[in-house]
Amino acid sequence: MKKTVLITGAAQGLGECLARHYAANGYKVIGLDLNKEKMEHLSAEIDLHPFGVDVSSRDSWESVIGEIAEITGGALDVSIANAGVLRMGNAVDVDDKDWDLLTRANFTGAMMTAKFTLPLLTKNKGNILFLGSISSNFAAANDISYVATKHGVNGIMKSVALDFGPKGVRSNMICPGWMKTPMSNEEMEGIMKRYECSLDEAYSLATKNLPLRRPAEMQEIAEVIYFVTSEHASFMTGVNLTVDGGGSTVDVGMLALDALGE
C-alpha cells in the first residue's frame, strides 16, 4: 500500500514542488489549497487528490476531512503545514486586514492542520512537518506580521512534539532562508526597482552575505523536508531545523569589518 502525505498550499511554489517530489517517491498525495483548479491540472500529472480548502477555517476542514480519511484508509504517514502568505509592514503601519490575514493563514492554518491531521497520523505513527522561515528565528525589517506568525508556528510544533510524541508521532519544523519561490520573487521586486536590476541580480544582492552566496532552489528544500519526514529521521522530533545557506552563522555586527578583507 502506498504511503500517504497531506500537503497544504500545494497549488504552487514549494507546495507544488513537494507534491511532485513525494509523488515521484511513491506517495499518494492529498493536496489542499484555495486554488483547487490549479491542483486539478497537477493531478493529471501525479497521484494527487486535490481539495479546495481554507486551511484556517474549521468549517472548511470539516467539509473535507471525512473524504480525506476515506482516500487514505483512515490514516496518514506525513502531514505538511506549508500554506502561508506574506504582507509587509511594521507595528505602526501594518494594515489590520493584513495582520488578520497572516494570523489566520500562517498561524491558525498551521494549528488547524495539526488539529485535523494528528488523529490520522496517530494511527500510522506518522509525523507532521511545519514550514517555518528564517523569520521564525529572527526579525526582518517591516515584516512584523510574518515574523510574529512564523515565530508562533514554532510554538505549535514544539507543543505537538511534546503532546503526541508518546503516541509515536514526530513533529518538526524546517526554516528556509532565501529560496526561489513566487513569494520570494515578489519580495525581490523592491530590490529590482531600487537598483534597476534583473531578478537574478536581485537575488545575488539579497544573498551576498550568506556563506553560500546564493538562494536555495525549491528542490533543495524539498529534499531536506523529505528526509526529515522519512524513517531515516525516526528519532528526530521537536526540532527547528534552519536551512539558510549559512546565514544564521554570520555575525551581522562584523560585516563592515569583514568587508575590509575583500
C-alpha positions in Angstrom: 0.0 0.0 0.0 1.2 3.5 -0.9 2.3 5.8 1.9 0.2 9.0 2.2 1.2 12.6 2.6 -1.1 15.6 3.0 0.3 19.0 1.9 -1.3 22.4 2.4 -0.6 25.2 -0.1 0.0 22.5 -2.7 -1.0 24.6 -5.8 2.2 26.4 -6.4 5.7 27.2 -5.2 7.3 24.9 -2.6 3.9 23.1 -2.0 3.8 22.1 -5.7 7.4 21.1 -5.6 6.8 18.9 -2.5 3.7 17.3 -4.1 5.8 16.3 -7.2 8.7 15.1 -5.0 6.6 12.9 -2.8 4.6 11.5 -5.7 7.9 10.7 -7.5 8.9 8.7 -4.4 5.7 6.6 -4.5 3.4 8.6 -2.1 -0.3 9.2 -2.6 -0.6 13.0 -2.2 -3.5 14.8 -0.7 -3.3 18.5 -1.8 -5.1 21.3 0.0 -5.2 24.8 -1.4 -7.7 27.6 -2.1 -6.7 27.2 -5.8 -8.3 23.8 -6.5 -8.3 24.4 -10.2 -4.5 24.6 -10.4 -4.2 21.5 -8.3 -6.6 19.6 -10.6 -4.2 20.4 -13.5 -1.4 19.0 -11.4 -3.4 15.9 -10.6 -3.3 15.0 -14.3 0.5 14.6 -13.9 0.9 13.0 -10.5 -1.0 10.8 -7.9 -2.7 13.9 -6.3 -6.1 14.2 -4.8 -7.0 17.9 -4.7 -9.2 19.7 -2.2 -10.2 23.3 -2.2 -9.7 24.3 1.4 -9.2 27.4 3.5 -6.7 25.9 6.0 -7.5 28.5 8.6 -11.2 27.5 8.7 -12.6 24.8 10.9 -15.7 24.5 8.6 -13.6 24.1 5.5 -11.6 21.3 7.1 -14.7 19.6 8.4 -16.2 19.6 5.0 -13.3 17.5 3.5 -11.7 15.5 6.3 -14.1 12.6 6.0 -13.4 12.2 2.3 -9.6 12.5 3.0 -9.9 9.7 5.6 -11.7 7.5 3.1 -9.0 8.1 0.5 -6.1 7.4 2.9 -7.8 4.5 4.7 -8.2 6.5 7.8 -4.5 7.2 8.4 -1.7 9.4 7.2 2.0 8.9 7.1 3.0 12.6 6.7 1.3 15.9 7.1 3.0 19.1 5.9 1.7 22.5 7.0 3.1 24.5 4.2 0.4 27.1 3.3 1.3 30.7 4.1 1.1 34.3 2.9 3.3 37.4 3.2 2.3 41.1 3.7 4.8 43.8 4.7 4.5 46.5 7.4 5.9 47.4 10.8 3.9 47.6 14.1 2.6 51.1 13.4 1.7 51.0 9.7 0.7 47.3 9.3 -2.8 47.1 7.8 -5.3 45.5 10.2 -6.6 43.3 7.4 -3.1 42.1 6.6 -2.5 41.3 10.2 -5.7 39.3 10.4 -4.9 37.5 7.1 -1.5 36.4 8.2 -2.7 35.4 11.7 -5.3 33.2 10.0 -3.3 31.8 7.1 0.1 31.3 8.8 -0.7 30.7 12.4 -4.2 29.4 12.7 -3.7 27.5 9.4 -0.8 25.6 11.0 -2.9 24.9 14.1 -5.8 23.6 12.1 -3.6 21.4 10.1 -2.3 19.8 13.3 -5.8 19.5 14.8 -7.3 17.7 11.8 -4.4 15.6 10.7 -3.0 14.4 14.0 -5.8 11.8 14.6 -4.9 10.3 11.2 -1.2 10.5 11.8 -1.5 8.8 15.2 -3.0 5.7 13.6 0.2 5.2 11.5 2.6 6.8 14.0 3.4 9.3 11.3 4.8 12.8 11.5 3.9 16.4 10.9 6.2 19.0 9.3 5.6 22.7 9.8 7.0 25.1 7.2 8.7 27.9 9.1 11.1 30.5 7.8 14.3 32.2 8.9 11.7 34.7 10.1 10.7 32.1 12.7 14.0 32.8 14.4 15.0 36.4 13.5 13.2 39.7 12.7 13.1 41.3 9.3 12.5 45.0 8.7 8.9 46.0 8.1 7.7 42.4 8.4 6.1 42.1 11.8 3.0 40.0 10.7 5.1 37.4 9.0 7.8 37.3 11.7 5.3 37.1 14.5 3.1 34.3 12.9 6.1 32.3 11.9 7.5 32.5 15.5 4.1 31.3 16.7 4.3 28.2 14.4 7.5 27.2 16.2 5.5 27.0 19.4 2.8 24.9 17.8 5.5 22.5 16.5 7.1 22.1 19.9 3.8 21.6 21.7 2.7 18.9 19.2 6.1 17.2 19.7 5.6 17.0 23.5 1.9 16.1 23.5 2.0 13.5 20.7 5.5 12.0 21.0 4.2 9.4 23.5 1.7 8.3 20.8 4.6 7.8 18.3 4.0 10.9 16.3 7.0 13.2 15.4 6.7 16.9 14.9 9.4 19.1 13.3 9.9 22.4 11.5 12.0 23.5 8.6 13.1 27.1 8.4 14.4 28.0 5.0 16.3 31.2 4.2 16.1 32.8 0.8 14.6 30.4 -1.6 13.4 31.0 -5.2 9.7 30.9 -5.0 6.8 33.0 -6.4 6.6 34.7 -2.9 10.3 35.5 -2.8 10.2 36.8 -6.4 7.6 39.3 -5.2 9.9 40.4 -2.4 12.7 40.9 -5.0 10.7 43.5 -6.8 11.7 46.2 -4.4 15.4 45.4 -4.9 14.9 45.3 -8.7 13.2 48.7 -8.6 15.8 50.3 -6.3 18.9 49.1 -8.2 17.3 48.8 -11.7 18.5 45.2 -11.9 17.2 41.8 -13.0 15.6 39.2 -10.8 18.8 37.1 -10.7 20.8 40.2 -9.8 18.3 41.0 -7.0 18.8 37.5 -5.5 22.5 38.0 -5.7 22.3 41.2 -3.8 20.0 39.7 -1.2 22.3 36.7 -0.6 25.7 38.4 -0.9 26.4 38.0 2.8 25.4 34.3 3.0 28.4 31.9 3.1 27.0 30.1 0.1 26.3 33.4 -1.7 23.0 32.2 -3.3 19.4 31.4 -2.6 18.1 27.8 -2.4 16.2 26.1 -5.2 12.9 24.7 -4.1 14.0 21.2 -4.8 16.9 21.6 -2.3 14.4 22.4 0.5 12.1 19.6 -0.6 14.9 17.1 -0.3 15.5 18.2 3.3 11.8 18.0 4.2 11.6 14.6 2.6 14.5 13.4 4.8 13.0 14.8 8.0 9.7 13.1 7.3 11.3 9.8 6.4 12.2 6.8 8.5 15.8 8.0 8.3 15.0 10.7 10.8 13.0 8.4 13.1 14.5 9.8 16.4 14.1 13.5 15.4 11.3 15.4 16.9 10.7 18.9 18.3 13.4 20.3 16.1 13.5 23.7 14.4 15.9 23.0 11.5 17.4 26.0 9.8 18.3 25.6 6.1 19.6 29.1 5.1 22.9 28.7 3.2 24.8 29.5 6.4 23.1 32.9 7.0 22.4 32.3 10.7 26.2 31.7 11.3 27.0 35.3 10.3 27.8 37.9 12.9 26.0 40.9 11.3 27.8 43.3 13.5 31.1 42.3 11.9 30.1 42.6 8.3 31.7 46.0 7.9 35.0 44.7 9.2 34.7 41.5 7.1 34.4 43.7 4.0 37.8 45.2 4.7 39.4 41.9 3.8 37.8 41.6 0.5 
